[in-house]
Amino acid sequence: MKLKSFLLLLSIAFVYSCATKTAPQPKKKVVNEIIVTEEKETSFNFSNTVLTENQIQGKQLYEVKCANCHKLYATTDFSNEKWIKILKRMQPKAKINDAQRAQIYDYITSGM
């Protein structure tokens, strides 16, 4: 009886090890085309919206700091007043200072 159980277990392990395995597919990330324009201030064009250097830094902070804990919301999901409340509430959790919070707010309210 023990020999039959062992052989059954061994044959199941053999079949499992020979089974076709599929590697997990990497998630694809869609990135907007970046067009660099030469002006006094560095700016980039994302879908016909020009961002200042301050807004670009705010965008980067938003994508890094906020995405550490939750999904990113579209900048148009909330009103400017609601974003102020959200950013003040989340500032300690994201470990950002007042200047960084202002940069994120500047990006969020830029119309992106």
Residue pairs with C-beta under 8 A, 6 or more apart in sequence:
32 46
32 47
34 44
34 45
34 46
35 44
35 45
36 42
36 43
36 44
37 43
37 44
37 45
37 50
41 52
41 53
42 52
42 53
42 56
43 50
43 51
43 52
43 53
43 56
44 50
44 51
44 56
45 51
46 112
49 110
49 111
49 112
51 59
51 107
51 110
51 112
52 106
54 103
54 106
55 103
55 106
55 107
55 110
56 107
57 103
57 107
58 100
58 102
58 103
58 104
58 105
58 106
58 107
58 108
59 107
59 112
61 96
61 100
61 103
61 104
61 107
62 72
62 104
62 107
62 108
63 72
65 94
65 95
65 96
65 100
65 104
66 72
66 90
66 94
66 104
68 94
69 93
69 94
75 83
75 107
75 108
75 109
75 110
75 111
75 112
78 86
80 109
83 105
83 108
83 109
84 105
87 101
87 104
87 105
87 108
88 101
91 98
91 101
96 104
